[in-house]
Amino acid sequence: MQQIKQLVLDENNVAFEPMMGNSYKLNDSAKEIITLLKVHKTKDEIIEELAQKYGVEKKELYIDLNDFFSKLKIYGLIS
């Protein structure tokens, strides 16, 4: 998660990774998940928090979060 910690998030939902100079346009959900990862929340903690906040079923969040984590792996932001 070292790469996640280094991401700089701005108010326009752009994440900048300074080591490689890459920028990523995020939607609100992605920005919220990355913010939670940056404060060392686990996948289960993120699911719990988002389920309570948005009234979404945990099963649905689990599927969506796994898909998002797969994308983070593709971009080399998590291992």
C-alpha positions as CSV (number, residue, x, y, z in Angstrom):
1,M,0.0,0.0,0.0
2,Q,3.0,2.3,-0.1
3,Q,1.9,3.7,-3.5
4,I,-1.5,4.5,-2.1
5,K,0.0,6.5,0.8
6,Q,1.9,8.6,-1.7
7,L,-1.1,9.6,-3.8
8,V,-2.0,13.2,-3.6
9,L,-5.8,13.8,-3.9
10,D,-7.2,17.1,-4.9
11,E,-10.7,18.7,-4.7
12,N,-11.3,17.9,-8.4
13,N,-11.1,14.1,-7.7
14,V,-7.7,13.8,-9.3
15,A,-5.1,11.6,-7.7
16,F,-1.5,12.3,-8.5
17,E,1.2,9.7,-7.9
18,P,4.5,11.8,-7.7
19,M,7.0,8.9,-8.0
20,M,5.9,8.0,-11.5
21,G,4.2,11.3,-12.4
22,N,0.9,9.6,-13.1
23,S,-2.5,11.2,-12.6
24,Y,-5.8,9.4,-12.2
25,K,-9.3,10.9,-12.5
26,L,-11.5,9.4,-9.7
27,N,-15.2,9.4,-9.1
28,D,-16.4,10.2,-5.6
29,S,-16.6,6.6,-4.5
30,A,-13.0,5.9,-5.6
31,K,-11.7,9.0,-3.8
32,E,-13.5,7.9,-0.6
33,I,-12.0,4.4,-0.8
34,I,-8.5,5.7,-1.4
35,T,-8.9,8.2,1.4
36,L,-9.9,5.3,3.7
37,L,-6.9,3.2,2.5
38,K,-4.6,6.0,3.2
39,V,-5.6,5.9,6.9
40,H,-5.0,2.1,7.0
41,K,-8.6,0.9,6.8
42,T,-8.9,-2.8,5.9
43,K,-11.2,-4.0,3.1
44,D,-13.7,-5.2,5.8
45,E,-13.6,-1.9,7.6
46,I,-14.2,0.0,4.3
47,I,-17.1,-2.3,3.5
48,E,-18.6,-1.8,6.9
49,E,-18.2,2.0,6.8
50,L,-19.6,2.4,3.3
51,A,-22.5,0.0,4.0
52,Q,-23.5,2.0,7.0
53,K,-23.0,5.4,5.3
54,Y,-24.9,4.6,2.1
55,G,-27.3,1.8,3.1
56,V,-25.8,-0.6,0.6
57,E,-25.7,-4.4,1.1
58,K,-22.3,-5.6,2.2
59,K,-22.3,-8.3,-0.5
60,E,-22.7,-5.7,-3.3
61,L,-19.9,-3.6,-1.7
62,Y,-17.6,-6.6,-1.5
63,I,-18.0,-7.3,-5.2
64,D,-17.5,-3.7,-6.2
65,L,-14.5,-3.2,-3.8
66,N,-12.8,-6.4,-5.2
67,D,-13.2,-5.0,-8.7
68,F,-11.8,-1.6,-7.6
69,F,-8.8,-3.4,-5.9
70,S,-8.2,-5.3,-9.1
71,K,-7.9,-2.0,-11.0
72,L,-5.5,-0.6,-8.3
73,K,-3.3,-3.7,-8.8
74,I,-3.3,-3.2,-12.6
75,Y,-2.1,0.4,-12.1
76,G,0.5,-0.8,-9.6
77,L,-0.9,1.1,-6.7
78,I,-1.4,-1.9,-4.5
79,S,0.3,-5.3,-4.5
